């Protein structure tokens, strides 16, 4: 029976031991060390982040660079997860374990801390308590009543909240300060849990279009359940005297059902936000506005590809760094144009005179109808039509909606508050026993005992001065 | 010129603090403090002049940040010296300031020494908030590293001068430096995340510099948790204080190299 009882006892202790392990700081230290090592490992290999993975061009460049660097090993590294360390199951598992550890630790300490904060302090302590206290002293007093006044005044000046008890001709004074500071760690841990929840919310609800190219006058339908559009009304570069770029600006207009509801000039570090969707200016590039008129001066139908619906009078071509050649179709004249943009200064370069090479082919003909260099702004006569080429810039916008950001930031500041409380407000207690002949003083600190020792010594010094 | 004078004062303060540690002469300690304060004053004037010349706070490249870093080390050290009323750690902290100011004066790329207007990507108040918090945190961690080294010397080297501080006092000095630096380091992450959201629409991108900053913060978080475990105070904390500062230095100087050679790209390369 005794053996059986012992066995039941051990089994009964298991959940408690498991809980203590989950709550333990040792586990926190182990998890933090493992996470730290994993994060550092991730910096030793190029990571395929979500931003790269969702951008077709960036992804292709990344794959090519990785192949070039690691050759045949790149597939091996990819298989073992060295290119996706931060989203690997191991990382997720460790972060989850740390989160559980943090929650458990917070829950475990909630009760004792709450009791410590709400418990009614008792001032009376036996003499042995004073002798055993880490910080204690005894002083002589001539008048208990006078000493009581001076001690309470001094302790109040040191921000102690006091409780005074009179028992059988003895005055007991209990004092505490920064009692709520015990909450500091709890606040910080709770904030970390909220940050984790915010990032989960971000990963579930956020969406992003990494590169929306908008030439002058072009529209972007936001989608994702939103019913508004953004129109690009031009891009400009301001420069310093030495030609270096000073500011990039993109003029955007928000339209709802065709009506303007918001207008903003977007800069780097200054996005446009409407209905929780933000438009960030991330880069820009050369664009070409082509204007066309028929022989009667009426706007000419034009399209940038045969499958597209024809625009009337004006079409915008956006050139990228990789592709400086574009095609254009004039359906009413059955003419195809090949346009190559030269010397169009990029926004980050000082301005230069730009020009184009234009070739026009009648359908079914190999010989060009027109083939020549054209300066920007110049008018060209082509069959019965006249065309004008105007160089401009398009903006590359990143369109993002991330509802997790604000909660994460708010939780971060909450955590910051918790940290400051933990570091700079330490719960301290003092006890005084006053008799007609003398005074016993003891003090204790929950944290930062070395600093409290100095504070206590100063308190004793001031008390001696006051009682002299 | 003004920065050169600050450099000389820092070198002088280093020598004075070391002599104070060995000889125990209070006058040498006071001389160390005076020279440190003079260096801090000259750096403040130099950085202010550069701010006026460039039209922005001097925090936009490695040279400017190095100077802000040294300024912060001196300020944090002098605050702690005054707070604790001890001068011994100066012999370990000032050499760190001297190393960093030497990097700024000798090794920092030539083009970074010329005050230039800001790139459009850096034109935001968040640059000042983010980089200033980093300078303050790094300064406090440099002081903590000095205290960590002093602690290890105290614990391992026999026959130290009589006036060498006790382990308890050095540990307390180190803790105060850490308690100064850690909240600022937390602010570095918060302000960085807010700036990243405003600039790139993503408050966290696993960029190499971001990750190393987070790793540094995690290391100090680890240190504070370890400190709460019985038997782990003392040498482990002193060693981690030194390691933490090596992380700081790597984040500042090494992560750019890593970004160029490993990550293939970084949002923090300008």
Interface residues (C-beta under 8 A of the other chain):
Chain A: X25 X26 X28 X29 X32 X33 X35 X36 X39 X40 X42 X43 X44 X45 X46 X47 X49 X51 X62 X65 X66 X69 X86 X199 X208 X240 X244 X245 X246 X247 X248 X267 X268 X269 X270 X271 X278 X280 X282 X398 X400 X402 X405 X408 X409 X412 X413 X415 X416 X419 X420 X423 X424 X448 X450 X451
Chain B: X117 X119 X120 X121 X123 X124 X126 X168 X169 X171 X172 X175 X179 X182 X183 X186 X187 X189 X190 X193 X194 X195 X197 X198 X199 X200 X201 X202 X203 X204 X205 X206 X208 X211 X212 X214 X215 X218 X219 X221 X222 X225 X226 X228 X229 X255 X258 X262 X263 X264
